Amino acid sequence: MEHKILVVGSGAREHAIVKSLNNSAHNKKIYCIGSNLNPGISDVCEKINIGDINDSSTVISYAIENDVDIAIIGPENPLESGISDDLWKCGIKVVGPKKSLAQIETSKSFARDLFKEYQIPGGPQYQSFESIEGVSQFLKELGDNYVVKYDGLAGGKGVKVSGEHLHNMDEAIKYCKEIINKGGKFVIEEKFIGEEFSLMSFCDGRSLKHMPIVQDHKRAYVNDTGPNTGGMGTYTDSNHSLPFLTNDDVKGAMEINKSTIKALSKKFSDEYKGVLYGGFIATADGVKLIEYNARFGDPEAMNVLSLIETDFIDICVAITDGTLDEINVQFNRQATVCKYVVPEGYPNNPVKGQAIDISEVRDQDNLYYASVDLQNKKLIECGSRTIAIVGIANSIPLAEALAENNAKLIKGPLFHREDIGKDFLIQKRVNNMKLLR
């Protein structure tokens, strides 16, 4: 049997998905619909179509035209647009939850309310707001430790944290008013103190298969300073945990993911088919949930998919058919470090339209194209994160050295965080958790 698979999206995450599909032993044809011409994807696909990935009719007509039997949705916006629902209606199986189930990511208040309704542990004290009424009172209740979250998709940039982005109540109220003035809603919740980590799980609606745990670095600059970004880099350890986590932390996160899938199934009488990505934090009081994503993380996808041993098409078929419990999902016992090379000025005022040169990069197999385009056979940066480089080795330091050496070889008006995966930064996290515990 030949599989015809459509990947929706054209960033580095989707490049990693396409690469994993291409490594499958199955007969297959891979198609892509994306917002830019990703050279890494176009080299592998039968066809790449540049179009509106959030427009259902565009995606559906392309899928039908190419007789696609499975679609994999990369980014979050098409999930919010209900692309998954419409593909299923056309008889096309989808790795990516339907719109109602994807609210676990697309609405911060929905996720918190679900935890409350189904008594899932790990949630904060919180309140949802549509106006400024009651905001001051609740901020006073929380004291110095609070977070204000825009209640919707904001590309990882809608969250402001006390002590980091908001330094007093006036600043917090100003941010709340900004959201209201744009017609938005928001959630205010208690700020958890600890170390963050990500656990992504494959889900078929009933069973879960967990991936190696990853830590992301959101801040733009060295030593976790500067504005928040979509993620400057990530790392995993060879034991699929992280140096600052205990076995109980890992089990706690797995249980929360499992309880969430069960709750979503009960609430909607439907099955969550895709990837559930829990953004967790280890605290002195155990593991807490910061937020959920309803798809692979970017850059986390590059870490885990570069380690996957099980045939990725087998996993995708099992997710859509509800037979994930029959698949033995395995990953190499190695460490990975991923570093994003981004335009100068990113994220607030990024350089755009400039040529970049990757000809000196030695390890092209572990290079993932993101916000780039091809113009006159030249690679051009488009203003967001540009290229991700992954180092894979038997330890984090060795993997970091590989990623760093290759990142330095990419030429152009770019920068990256040299400290991701470095011993001193990881030790800082280990020491912090020792103090908290």
Secondary structure, 3 states (H helix, E strand, C coil): CEEEEEEECCCHHHHHHHHHHHCCCCEEEEEEEECCCCHHHHCCCCEEEECCCCCHHHHHHHHHHCCCCEEEECCCHHHHCCHHHHHHHCCCEEECCCCCCCHHHHCHHHHHHHHHHCCCCCCCCEEEECCCCCHHHHHHHHCCCEEEEECCCCCCCCEEEECCCECCHHHHHHHHHHHHHCCCCEEEEECCCCEEEEEEEEEECCCEEECCCEEECCEEECCCEEEECCCCEEEECCCCCCCCCCHHHHHHHHHHHHHHHHHHHHHHCCCCEEEEEEEEEEECCEEEEEEEECCCCCCHHHHHHCCECCCHHHHHHHHHHCCHHHCCCCECCCEEEEEEEEECCCCCCCCCCCEEECCCCCCHHHEEECCEEEECCEEEECCCCCEEEEEEECCHHHHHHHHHHHHCCCECCEECCCCCCCHHHHHHHHHHHHHHC
